[in-house]
Amino acid sequence: MELETLLLRVIPYILGGVPVTLQLTALSFTLGLLLGSLLAAARIFGRQPITALVTGYIEFFRGTPLLVQIFFIYFGLPALGIRFDPFTAAMLAIGFNSGAYQAEILRSAIKGIPEEQFLSAESLGLTTGQIYRHVIFPQALRIATPALVNELVALVKYTSLASIIGVAELFRKTEYMVSYTFRPEIYLISAAIYLAICVPASQLSKKLETRFAIPGYRRALV
């Protein structure tokens, strides 16, 4: 098969997996952000045994391979009567995994906020929940934005693991075409598409770091 003919057949088919990849990334990141926000708050402001449970969750998902987590949710949970379709299983596994990492990102950002912020909020009569929701979390989110964008970029690449359970995302579509044409160089097309997605997102991280920087924050850290 001539190269031009091959590209005309292969590229449109592989690009058909991009929307699935982006949807899986967006949903997993959103789930991870929600979990990460709750876990970070619980780890900082919670009491035993909640903090121990949260720490255990974070260490488990950060200390075990994501592929094992995907397999457990898709193949293991049915033994307990809990079944998910491949896309949902992959989204939950990646989201739960990302939540553990985002929790640490947000916890680090919260720890970087001056203690005077907490004391001032307490002096106004705000509860711990109100302080976190209205004062601390908005600032922590701005501080953590570059790291969170980096996590989002990483999730784009992690979605390729969903192919192992049959999710027809970008990499799965690539594997289909390689099997059909016996042309392993098609993997380079897939790599180029991942680059086209991830590189602009990485550049966006640098712009967001400047845009959402808290005035005087860097100066306060010196």
C-alpha positions in Angstrom: 0.0 0.0 0.0 1.4 3.4 -1.0 2.2 5.8 1.7 -0.3 8.5 0.6 -3.1 6.0 0.3 -2.2 4.5 3.7 -2.3 8.0 5.4 -5.6 8.8 3.8 -7.1 5.6 5.2 -5.4 5.6 8.6 -5.4 9.2 9.8 -9.2 9.8 9.7 -9.8 6.5 11.4 -7.3 7.2 14.2 -8.6 10.8 14.6 -12.0 9.2 15.3 -10.6 8.1 18.7 -9.5 11.7 19.7 -13.0 12.7 21.0 -13.1 9.6 23.2 -9.7 10.4 24.5 -10.6 14.0 25.3 -13.9 13.0 26.9 -12.2 10.4 29.0 -9.6 12.9 30.0 -12.1 15.7 30.9 -14.3 13.4 33.0 -11.4 11.7 34.8 -9.8 15.1 35.6 -13.1 16.5 36.9 -13.7 13.5 39.1 -10.1 13.7 40.3 -10.5 17.4 41.1 -13.6 16.9 43.1 -12.0 14.0 45.0 -8.7 15.8 45.4 -10.5 18.9 46.9 -12.3 16.8 49.5 -9.3 14.6 50.3 -7.0 17.6 50.7 -9.4 19.3 53.1 -10.0 16.1 55.0 -6.2 15.5 55.4 -5.5 19.0 56.6 -8.6 19.8 58.7 -10.0 16.4 59.5 -9.4 14.3 62.6 -8.6 10.6 63.2 -9.6 8.2 61.9 -10.6 10.3 58.8 -7.1 11.5 58.2 -5.8 7.9 58.4 -8.3 6.7 55.9 -7.5 9.6 53.5 -3.8 9.0 53.8 -4.4 5.3 53.1 -6.4 6.1 50.0 -3.8 8.5 48.7 -0.9 6.1 49.3 -2.8 3.2 47.8 -3.6 4.9 44.5 -0.2 6.6 44.2 1.6 3.4 45.2 0.0 0.9 42.8 0.0 0.9 39.0 -2.9 2.6 37.2 -3.2 -0.5 35.0 -3.8 -2.7 38.0 -6.5 -0.3 39.2 -8.2 -0.3 35.8 -8.2 -4.1 35.8 -9.5 -4.3 39.3 -12.5 -2.0 38.6 -13.3 -3.7 35.3 -12.6 -7.3 36.0 -12.5 -7.5 39.8 -15.6 -5.6 40.9 -17.9 -7.9 38.9 -17.1 -10.6 41.4 -18.8 -8.4 44.0 -21.7 -7.8 41.7 -20.6 -4.4 40.6 -20.2 -4.0 36.8 -19.2 -1.1 34.6 -18.9 -0.7 30.9 -15.3 -0.2 29.7 -15.5 3.6 29.3 -17.0 4.1 32.8 -14.5 1.6 34.4 -11.6 3.5 32.8 -12.9 6.9 33.8 -13.4 5.8 37.4 -10.0 4.2 37.7 -8.2 7.2 36.1 -10.3 9.6 38.1 -9.7 7.9 41.4 -6.0 7.7 40.6 -5.8 11.4 39.6 -7.7 12.4 42.8 -4.9 11.1 44.9 -2.3 13.1 43.0 -4.5 16.2 42.9 -5.1 15.9 46.6 -1.4 16.2 47.2 -1.1 19.1 44.8 -3.9 21.0 46.5 -2.6 20.1 50.0 0.8 21.6 49.1 -0.8 24.7 47.8 -2.9 25.1 50.9 0.1 24.6 53.1 1.8 27.5 51.2 -0.9 30.0 52.1 0.2 32.2 55.1 -1.3 31.2 58.4 -2.5 34.8 58.8 -5.2 34.0 56.3 -6.7 31.3 58.6 -6.4 33.5 61.7 -8.0 36.5 60.0 -10.9 34.3 58.7 -11.4 32.8 62.2 -11.5 36.3 63.7 -14.4 37.1 61.4 -16.3 34.1 62.9 -16.1 31.8 59.9 -16.3 28.1 60.5 -13.6 25.7 59.2 -15.8 24.7 56.3 -16.5 28.3 55.3 -12.8 29.2 55.6 -11.8 26.4 53.3 -14.6 27.1 50.8 -14.5 30.9 50.6 -10.9 31.8 51.6 -8.4 29.0 51.3 -9.6 26.9 48.4 -9.9 29.7 45.9 -6.3 30.8 46.6 -5.0 27.3 46.7 -6.6 26.6 43.3 -4.9 29.6 41.8 -1.5 28.5 43.2 -2.0 24.9 42.1 -3.2 25.8 38.6 0.2 25.0 36.8 0.5 21.7 38.5 -3.1 20.8 37.9 -2.7 21.6 34.2 0.4 19.3 34.2 -1.8 16.6 35.7 -4.4 17.1 33.0 -1.7 16.7 30.3 -0.5 13.5 32.0 -4.1 12.2 32.0 -4.2 12.6 28.2 -1.4 10.1 28.0 -2.8 7.8 30.7 -6.0 7.3 28.8 -4.1 5.1 26.4 -4.2 2.4 29.2 -8.0 2.3 28.6 -7.3 0.5 25.4 -6.5 -2.6 27.3 -10.1 -3.1 28.3 -11.5 -2.2 24.9 -12.2 1.5 25.1 -12.0 2.8 21.5 -9.8 5.8 22.2 -6.9 7.1 20.2 -4.4 4.4 21.0 -7.0 1.6 20.6 -7.8 2.9 17.1 -4.1 3.0 16.3 -3.8 -0.7 17.4 -6.7 -1.6 15.1 -5.0 0.0 12.1 -1.6 -1.6 12.9 -3.2 -5.0 13.1 -5.1 -4.4 9.9 -2.2 -3.0 7.8 0.8 -4.7 9.5 2.5 -1.3 9.4 3.9 -0.6 12.9 5.1 2.9 11.8 1.5 3.9 12.2 2.3 4.3 15.9 4.3 7.4 14.9 1.0 8.9 13.7 -0.5 8.3 17.1 2.5 9.8 18.8 2.2 12.9 16.7 -1.4 13.3 17.6 -0.6 13.0 21.3 2.1 15.6 20.9 -0.4 17.9 19.1 -2.6 17.7 22.1 -0.1 17.7 25.0 2.4 20.4 23.9 -0.1 23.2 23.5 -1.6 22.2 26.9 1.8 22.4 28.5 2.4 25.9 27.0 -1.0 26.8 28.4 0.2 25.9 31.9 2.9 28.6 31.7 0.4 31.2 30.6 -2.1 30.3 33.4 0.7 30.4 36.0 1.2 34.1 35.1 -2.4 34.9 34.7 -3.6 33.4 38.0 -0.6 34.3 40.1 -1.7 35.9 43.4 -0.1 39.4 43.6 2.6 39.6 46.2 2.5 35.8 46.7 5.9 35.1 45.3 7.3 38.1 47.1 5.9 36.7 50.4 7.6 33.4 49.9 11.1 35.0 49.6 
